[in-house]
Amino acid sequence: MSTQESYTSSLQIEHRSIDQIPAAERHGTPNRLFFIWFGANMQVTAAATGAIAVAIGLSLPWALLALLIGNLFGVTFMAAHSAQGPTLGIPQMIQSRAQFGFYGAIVPLVFVLLMYVGFFAASAILGGAALAAWWGINAKLATALVSLVCAVLAIYGYRMIHQYERWISLVCGLGFVYLTIRLLTLHHIDTVWHSGSVPYGMFLLGITLAATWQITYAPYVADYSRYLPEKTSQAATFWWTAAGSVIGSCWLMAFGAVALAVAPKLFNGGSVTFFTGLGNNHTGWLIALIIIGGIVAVNVLNLYGMFMSATTTITALHSMQVNRGARTVFVLVAAVIGTVLAIAATSNFLTNFENFILFLAYFLIPWTAINLTDFYLVRKGQYDIASIFTPDGIYDRLDWRTMVAYIVAIGVEVPFMNTTFYAGPMVSHLGGGDISWILGLIVASGLYYVLHLGVDVMPHKAHEVSTTSASSEGMVTQ
C-alpha cells in the first residue's frame, strides 16, 4: 500500500468492529507497532506512575531499578498478547470467549471496561490541565475538548489511530528529549543520587507498579495487530511491540521518578506547571502541545478499547448491528462517562492512581495468565473463529474450568494485596510489598493448564469464520 493510499484510507471510518479481519483486508508490517506503543507511553501519566516509586519511599537509584525490572517483566506478557493479533485477526477481549465461554467472557470484560474508564479519566485530568494552562480557559471545558479529539480519532478507528501514533511518537519523542535535558540541567540530580538501604517491600511494590502498567495494556494490545497479514512473524510482532512499549515507559517513568526526587513540591503528581516550567517564556505553548498530544495518544487507545469491549459485551447479550452510527454513539457515550469522572475526581492524584493500578491488577493478571496459557500451551494458536461468535459453538456458554482457575487465582491474591483501603495479612511479613500479581500469574496459569488436560480443545476446522453467522451476531459492519 502506498503512503497516499494509506492516508486516504485513514480518512474513512473503519467499518469493522469485533468481527474477524478477512485476508483481503490484512495489511501492514509489524514495525508499525513500535510507534503505537512508544507513542502511548510518551505522556505524563507514565511519568506520574514513575513518580510513585519515589513517593512510596524508594531512593532514586532503587526506584529506577524497580521500574526497569517491572517494565521488562510486564512487557513480556503484554507483547505476547500482541503476537496473537495476526494469527487470529480478532480483537483481544473477544478471544476470551474461547477460554471463559460465550457468556463467561463477560466477567473479565467488566473489569477491563472499568480499566479503560479509569485510565481515560486519569489521563484526561492532565490533558485538560495542559490545555487550560495554554489557552487560559476553564479546566472542565479544556478536559472536554481534549476528550472530543480522542473521540473523533476513535470513531475513525484503526488506520487513523496508527497514523496519529506514528506522528505523535516523533513529536513527543523530540519534545521529551528537550524536557529531559532541561530536567537534568535545571535540577541537581547528584543531590538525590544515593542508594542507602533498600526497603525490600517497597522495592517489590515499585516493581509491581511498573509490571502492572505494562500488563494493563494486555486487554487491547492485539486490537492494533489484528489487521496484519496472518503469516506475519509472531517474533517480529512481539519484539516491535515490546521495544516501543518498554522504551517509552522506562523513559517517562524514569523522568517522573527523577522529577519527584529533585522537585517534590513542584512536580506534585505530574503537575503540568512543572513541565511547562522546564521550558522558557517562548516554549510554554509547545510543551503544552506535547503534553496534550501524548495524552490523546494513550486516551484514544482507551476509548477504542472501551468501544471494542462494550461491543463484545452487548452483542453477547443482545443481537445488534454495529454500524458506523452505532459505533459513533458507543464512542461518544464512553468519552462522556470518562470525561465526567475526570472532572469529578481531580484531587489526591498520585494516591488514587496507585490504588487504581493495583486494584485492576488483581483481576486482570489472572485473565492474562489464562489467555496466554490457552493460546501458547493448550490450543497452540488453533481456534474455531466461527464458534467465538455464537453461544452454541464449541466453546460453550460458560467454561467452569476456567472460572475455577480465575476465581481461585484471585482468592490466592487476597492475602498479599496491598492498597490504602485494604492490606492483606501477609503484607506486613513482606515489608509492605505486594506479590499478589506474581501468585496470580502462577496459580491461574498452572490451574488452567491442569484443568484442561485431556479436554478436547482442538477445533474441527480452525481459522474460518462463517459470514452468515458473524453477520447474524451483528459483527460485520458495512
N, C-alpha and C positions, 0 to 999 in steps of 0.2 A: 504494500500500500504506500503510495506517495505521501509526502508531507502535506500537499494541498488536499488530497482526498481525506487525510486524517483530520485536518482542521474542519473541512466541510461536514464530515460525519459527526464531529463533536458538537456542531450546532443543531443537530437533530436529537429530539428527545428519545432516549433509549426505549425500545418497545419490548424488551424482555424484562421479566421480574425474577421470579424464582424458578422458572422453567429451565430445562437443560439447554445449553447453548449448542445448536446444531453445528456440525463440522464446517458447513459452508460459511458460517459467521465467525469462526475462530480466526484470530489474527494476533499479530504482535510477537515480541520476543521477551524473554524473562528479564532482560536488563532494565526494562521499564519499571519493574517492581522496586528497584533501588530508589527511584525518585518518589514513589508513593510513600514508602516508609521512612525515608530520610526527611521528606517534607512534613510528614505527620508529627515528627519529633522535634522539628525546629520551631518550637514555640514555648511560651513562658510557663505553661502548665508543667512541662517536663522540668523546667528549671525549679519550679516550686516543689516538685517531688524530690529533686536532688537536695534541696534545702532542708527537707525533713530529716535527712540523715545527720545533719549537723544539729538540728533543733532537738533531736532526741538525746543528745549528749555525746556524740562521737567527735573526736578531734578531726580536723580536716583530712589528714592522711588516711586515717582509718575509715572515714566516711567515703572518700573516693575509692578506696579498695573494695568496700562493701558494695558500692554502686556498680563497680566494674564486674565483680563476681556475679551479682544478681542479674545484671543485664545479659551477661554471657550465658548464664544458665537458663534464664527465662526465654531468650530468643531462640534457643534450640527447639522448644516446644512450639513457639509461635510460628517459626519458619517451616516446621514440619507440617503444619496445617496448610500453609501456602502451597506446598507441593501437591496437595490434594486437588487443587482447583483445575489444572489442565486435564487430569485423569478423569474426573467426574463431570466437569462442566456445569456444576450447580453451586449455588451459594453455600456457605459454610453451615449455617444452622439447620437448613432443611435436611442436610445429610444426617442429622441426629435422629431422624425417624428410623434409619436403619439400625440404630443401637437401642433407642428408647421405645420404638413403636410409633405408629402414626400419630396417636394422641399423647402418648407418653412424652414425646419430644417437647410438648408444650411446657413441661416443668422447667427444664433448663432455659427455655426461651423467655420465661417470665423474668428470671434473674438477669438474663442478657439485656432485655429491654430496660430494666432498672439501671444497668450499667451504662447503656447508651445515654439515657436521660441524665444520669448523674454527671457523666463526663462532659456532656454537652453543656450543662448548666455551669459546671466549674470553669470550663474554658470560656464560655460566653461572658462571665463576670469580667475576666481580664481583657477580652477583646473589646467589650463595651467601655471599660475604663480607658483604654488606649484611644478609642475614637472620641470619647467625651473630652479627654485632655487635648487632643489635636484640634478638634473643631470648636471646642468651648460650648458644647451642648449638654443637655440633661443626660445623665448616665443611663437612665432607663431607656430613653429614646435611642441612645447610641447602641446599647445592647440589642435592642430590637432590630436596628439597621444591620448590624453585623450578622445576626441570625437570618435575616432576609437574604443576604448574599449567599449564605450556606444553603438555604432552601432552594434558591434558583439553581445552583450547581448540582444539588442532589436530584432535583427534578429532571435535569438534562441527563444525569447519570454517568455511566461507566466511562465513556470516551472523554467527556468534558472534565471529569474528575482527574483522569490520567493527564490530560493536557495542563490543567491547573497545577497539579502537584509537580510536574516537570519544571514549570517556570518558577514556581514559588520556592522550589528547592534551591535554584540558582540565586534568587533574590535574597532569601533568608540566610542561605549559606554565606554569601558575601557580607550580609548585614551583621551576622553574628561573629564573623571574623573581626570586623571592626569593633563590635561591642566587647569581645573577649580581650582584644588588645587594650582597649580603654580600661576595662576592669582591672587588668594586671598592672597597668601603668599608673592609674589614679589611686589605687589602694595598695598597701604594703602587705603582700601575701606572706612575706617572711615572718611577720609578727604573729601569725596564727599557724605557721607550719611547724607543729610539734606533735609528736605521737603520744608519748606517755603510755600509761597502762590503758588497755582497751577493755571496756566493759563488754564481755563476750555476748551477753544477752542483747545489748543494743546493736552490736555488730551483726548478729543474726537478724535482728529486726530491720537493719539497713539493707541487708541482702534481700530480705523478704519484700521490702518496698519496691526495689528495682526489678526483681524477678516477676512480681505480680503486675507491675506496669507493662512488661512485655506480654505476659500471658493474657492480660485483658484485651489484647488485640486479637487473640485467637478466634473468638466467635465471628469475626468478619474478615479475617485475612485472606481466605480463599475467594471471597467475593471479587477481589481485584486480580486474581489469576485465572478465573474460570473461563475467560474468553481466549486464553492462549491455546494453540493447537494441542490436540490430545497427546501427540508424540513429543511434546516439549519435555526436555530432560528434568526429572524431579530434582536432581542435584543442582542444576542451574537455577531452577525456581527457588530452591531452598537458600542457596548462597547469596543470590541477589537480594532476596527479601531480608535475610539476616544481616547482610552488610549495611543496607540502608537503615534498618531499624537500630542496630546496635551502635553504629557510628553517630547517628543523630541523637539518640537517647543518652549515650555516655557523655557526649559533648555538652548537651544542655543541662543534664543533671550535675555534671561537674561544675558548670557555670553557676548553677543555683547554690551548690554547696559552698563554693568559694565566696559568692556574694554574701551569703548569710554569715559566713565566718568573719569576713573583713568589715562588713557593714550591717550588723544585725538590726539596728533600728531603722536604717534606710530601706533595706530590702523588704522586710515586713511581709513575708508570704508572697513575694513575686510582684511587689508594687510596680506599677507602670512608671511611676515617678522616678524610681531608681534607674530603670532602663534609659529613660529619656535624659536623666541626669548624667549618664555616661558620655553623652554627646556634648555638643556646644550649642550656641544660640542658633546656628544655622541647620542643625541636623535633627532637631526635635520632631519635626513632621515626618522625616524619613524613618526614624526609629519607631514612631507610632505606626507607620505604614507596615513596617516589617513585623511588628507585634501582631497587628490585625491580620496580615496575610498568613502568618503562621497559625493563628487561632482558627481562621477559616479553613486552613489545610487539614487540621485534625477534626474540626467540628462537622465538616461536610462528610467525613467518613462515619462519624457517629450518627448523623442524620440519615445517611444512606443505609446504614446498618439498622436503624430503627425501622425504616421502611421495609427492608427485607424481612426482619424478624416479625414485625406486626403482620405483614402479608402472609408469612408462613403460618402464624398462629390463627389468624382469622379465617383463612381459606381451609384450614383443617376443621374448623367448627361450622363454617358456612360457605357453600359454593358460591363463588362470585367471579366476575370478570375484572381483572386488574388492568384496566385500560389506562391510557395516558391521563384521563380525567381523574380516575381513582388514585392514580399514582400521585398526582398533584395534591389532592386532598390529604392523602396519607402523610406526605412530607410536610405540608403546611401545618397540619394539626400537631405533628410531632415537634416541629420547630416552636410552635406557640407554647406547648407544655414545657419544653426545655427552657425557653426564654422566661416564662413566668417564674419558674423555680430559680433561675439565675438572679432575677430581680429581687426575689423574696429572701434569698439566702446568701448574703454577701459578707457576713461577719465571721470572725474566727476561722479564716480560710484554711490555714495550714492544718489545724487540728481536725476539722471536719473532712478535709480531703484525705488525710492519712487514714482516718477511720473508714471512709468510703471505699478506698482501695482495698484495705484489709478485709472488710466485710464481704466485698464481691469475691475475693479470692477463695473464701471458704466454700462457695457454691460453684464457682467456675472451674477451679482446679480439678475436682473430681470429674467434671464433664470433659475437660481437655484430655485427661488421662484415659478415659473410656473411649473417646473418639479416636485418639491416636492408636491405642491398643487394637481397636477394631480394624482400623484401616491398614496398619502395617503388620500386625501379627495374627489377627483372627481371619478377616476376609481377604487380606492381602490385595486390596485395591479392586476387588471384584464385586460389583454391586448390580442389582437389577433396578435400574433407574425408574422404570415404569412403576414398580411396586412402591417406591418412595412417595408417589403422588396419589396413592389410593389406600384407604383403610383396610381393604380386602387383599392387599398384596402379601408377599412372603414375609414381611417384617412385622406383621400383626398390628393390633391396635395399641397394645401395651406389652413391653417385654419385661416380665417380672424379674428376670435375672439381672438385667441392667439396673432396674430400680433398686434392687437389694444392694448391688455394688455401690451405687450412688449414695444411698441413704446411710449405709454403714460407713463409707468413707467420710461423710460429713460428721457422723457421730464420733468417729475417731479423732477428728479435728478439734471438737469442742473443748476437751480439757487443756488444749495447747493454744487456744485463741487468746489474743491479747489486743484489746481495744480499750478506749477510755470508758465505754459503757459496760464492758464485760471482760474479765480476765479469768481464764481457766485455772484450775487448781495446780496445774503443772508449770505455769508460767514463772512462779516465784523460784522454782527449782532450776530454771534456765536463765536466771538473772534478768528477767523481763523479755527474753527472746520469744519469738513466735516461729515454731517449726511446724505448725499445723499444715501448711501447704505441702511440705515435704511428705508428711504422713499421708495426706490426702492423695497425692500422686501415686505413692507406692500401693496403698490399700485399694484404691479404685482400679488401678491398672491390673494388679495381681488378682483381685477377686473377680473382676470382669472376665479375665482370661480363663480362670479356673472354672467359673460357672458356665462358660461356653465350650468347654472341652467336650467333644463328642456330639455337639449340636451341629446339624446340617446348616451351615451358613452360606454355602455357595449358591448363587443364583442359577436358575435354569438357563438364562441367556443374558449375560452381562452387557452393560453399556448400550442398551437400546431403550428408547422411550416411545411409548405409543402416543402419537399425536392426538388421537381421539380422546384417550384417557386424560392426557395433560390438558387438553382444551376444556374437557368437561369439568376439570377442577379449577378452571379459570386461570391457568398458568400461562398459556400462550397469549400474549397481549399485543395485538397489532394496532 
